[in-house]
Amino acid sequence: MNEKTETAGDTFPDRLSTNPSSPYYNEELLSRDVGIRFKGTEKTNVEEYCISEGWIRVTAGNAKDRHGNPLTIKVHGPVEPYFRDKK
């Protein structure tokens, strides 16, 4: 099953990105306000995550690459995505 079509119910794809040019971008899922808990702490600057490999990509301050995109670093640990809009 493709990650982009796996949005039924409250299931999350194994990998999700906030970058529209990424193959793991899913606008429909991101519109539900996805939150990420990493090592038990809520992170607000996550650009991409992978549950099975256990990593997130976070922005590295205000640094930009030569194309104007934010620089990111990959951090390893347990990843728990959740929906913030869930009551």
Residue frames relative to the residue before (quaternion, step in Angstrom):
aa qw qx qy qz dx dy dz
M 1.0000 0.0000 0.0000 0.0000 0.00 0.00 0.00
N 0.4553 -0.6961 0.4917 0.2578 3.58 -0.93 0.87
E 0.5712 -0.6159 0.4186 0.3452 3.60 -1.04 0.76
K 0.6555 0.5372 -0.3194 0.4240 3.60 1.03 -0.74
T 0.7249 0.4181 -0.2518 0.4861 3.62 1.11 -0.52
E 0.5992 0.5889 -0.3516 0.4129 3.59 1.24 -0.16
T 0.3618 0.7429 -0.4890 0.2796 3.59 0.58 1.13
A 0.3651 0.7492 -0.4869 0.2614 3.60 1.21 0.24
G 0.8476 0.1034 -0.0956 0.5115 3.56 -0.92 0.94
D 0.7189 -0.4103 0.3373 0.4485 3.51 -1.01 -0.91
T 0.4096 0.7022 -0.4889 0.3164 3.60 1.07 0.61
F 0.2788 -0.7530 0.5771 0.1487 3.53 -1.13 0.72
P 0.4859 -0.6174 0.5077 0.3535 3.58 -1.11 0.53
D 0.6308 -0.5418 0.3926 0.3929 3.57 -1.20 0.46
R 0.7984 0.1088 -0.0320 0.5913 3.58 1.08 -0.73
L 0.0318 0.7962 -0.6005 0.0672 3.58 -0.93 0.93
S 0.1047 -0.7972 0.5941 0.0234 3.56 -1.03 0.88
T 0.3930 -0.7070 0.5353 0.2434 3.57 -1.19 0.57
N 0.5558 0.6036 -0.3823 0.4250 3.59 1.30 -0.09
P 0.4159 -0.7441 0.4613 0.2462 3.65 -0.55 1.10
S 0.6659 0.4950 -0.3236 0.4549 3.64 1.10 -0.41
S 0.5475 0.6192 -0.3903 0.4055 3.60 1.28 -0.08
P 0.5018 -0.6432 0.4759 0.3286 3.62 -1.07 0.61
Y 0.6722 0.4834 -0.2901 0.4799 3.62 1.24 -0.27
Y 0.4274 0.6935 -0.4607 0.3524 3.60 1.27 0.27
N 0.0336 0.7834 -0.6186 0.0497 3.59 -0.96 0.91
E 0.2885 -0.8107 0.4881 0.1459 3.56 -0.09 1.33
E 0.6350 0.5491 -0.3302 0.4316 3.58 0.98 -0.83
L 0.6885 0.4674 -0.2739 0.4822 3.57 0.93 -0.88
L 0.6679 0.5038 -0.3025 0.4566 3.60 0.95 -0.83
S 0.5986 0.5715 -0.3663 0.4254 3.61 1.14 -0.53
R 0.6266 0.5317 -0.3348 0.4611 3.61 1.25 -0.29
D 0.4635 -0.7127 0.4187 0.3193 3.61 1.30 0.23
V 0.0048 -0.8215 0.5655 -0.0728 3.54 0.33 1.34
G 0.1510 -0.7686 0.6171 0.0747 3.55 -0.99 0.92
I 0.2296 -0.7705 0.5817 0.1234 3.57 -1.20 0.54
R 0.1324 -0.7317 0.6625 0.0904 3.54 -1.01 0.93
F 0.0414 -0.7942 0.6057 -0.0261 3.54 -0.76 1.10
K 0.8204 -0.0704 -0.0326 0.5664 3.55 -0.53 1.24
G 0.7270 -0.4575 0.2279 0.4586 3.57 1.04 0.84
T 0.6743 0.4553 -0.2828 0.5079 3.60 1.28 -0.07
E 0.4357 -0.6922 0.5060 0.2738 3.58 -0.93 0.86
K 0.1534 -0.7810 0.6024 0.0596 3.56 -0.90 1.01
T 0.2177 -0.8013 0.5479 0.1010 3.58 -0.95 0.90
N 0.7098 0.4489 -0.2615 0.4756 3.61 1.20 -0.22
V 0.3245 0.7641 -0.4945 0.2575 3.61 1.13 0.63
E 0.2587 -0.7714 0.5685 0.1218 3.58 -0.83 1.05
E 0.7894 -0.0514 0.0828 0.6060 3.60 1.06 -0.78
Y 0.0548 -0.7921 0.6056 0.0535 3.57 -1.19 0.53
C 0.1110 -0.7457 0.6494 0.0993 3.55 -1.35 0.33
I 0.3496 -0.7705 0.4988 0.1878 3.57 -0.53 1.19
S 0.7072 0.4893 -0.2834 0.4245 3.60 0.77 -1.03
E 0.7254 0.3955 -0.2412 0.5091 3.61 1.03 -0.73
G 0.3869 -0.7724 0.4382 0.2485 3.61 1.28 -0.21
W 0.5948 0.5434 -0.4066 0.4308 3.60 0.66 1.07
I 0.1575 -0.7353 0.6464 0.1292 3.52 -1.38 0.33
R 0.2817 -0.6988 0.6224 0.2119 3.55 -1.30 0.40
V 0.0528 -0.7973 0.6011 -0.0131 3.55 -0.75 1.11
T 0.5607 -0.6030 0.4467 0.3498 3.55 -1.17 0.58
A 0.3410 -0.7389 0.5540 0.1757 3.54 -1.09 0.82
G 0.7873 -0.2946 0.1477 0.5211 3.57 0.30 1.25
N 0.7336 -0.3864 0.3059 0.4679 3.56 -1.00 -0.86
A 0.3799 0.7521 -0.4660 0.2700 3.59 1.28 0.15
K 0.1399 -0.7818 0.6054 0.0520 3.57 -1.07 0.82
D 0.4301 -0.6595 0.5383 0.3004 3.55 -1.20 0.50
R 0.7320 -0.4472 0.2786 0.4319 3.59 -1.24 0.01
H 0.6685 0.4679 -0.3006 0.4937 3.60 1.26 -0.23
G 0.5817 -0.6126 0.3549 0.4006 3.58 1.29 0.06
N 0.5120 0.6276 -0.4269 0.4023 3.60 1.26 0.14
P 0.5421 -0.6211 0.4369 0.3598 3.61 -1.06 0.62
L 0.4476 -0.6588 0.5314 0.2885 3.56 -1.08 0.75
T 0.1290 -0.7983 0.5859 0.0532 3.57 -1.01 0.81
I 0.1899 -0.7400 0.6297 0.1410 3.51 -1.31 0.43
K 0.3746 -0.7172 0.5473 0.2139 3.55 -1.14 0.72
V 0.0829 -0.7890 0.6088 -0.0025 3.55 -0.82 1.10
H 0.2798 -0.7899 0.5298 0.1303 3.59 -0.83 1.02
G 0.4014 0.6769 -0.5523 0.2750 3.54 -1.12 0.82
P 0.6939 -0.4633 0.3297 0.4418 3.61 -1.26 0.01
V 0.1724 -0.7900 0.5866 0.0454 3.57 -0.92 1.05
E 0.0114 -0.7960 0.6046 -0.0243 3.59 -0.86 1.00
P 0.1269 -0.7941 0.5894 0.0764 3.63 -0.28 1.17
Y 0.0219 0.7807 -0.6241 0.0230 3.57 -1.18 0.60
F 0.4553 -0.6523 0.5251 0.3025 3.58 -1.30 0.31
R 0.3705 -0.7364 0.5235 0.2153 3.58 -0.77 1.03
D 0.6740 0.5158 -0.3030 0.4334 3.60 1.09 -0.65
K 0.4854 0.6633 -0.4418 0.3595 3.61 1.24 -0.09
K 0.3425 -0.7699 0.5096 0.1742 3.57 -0.83 0.98
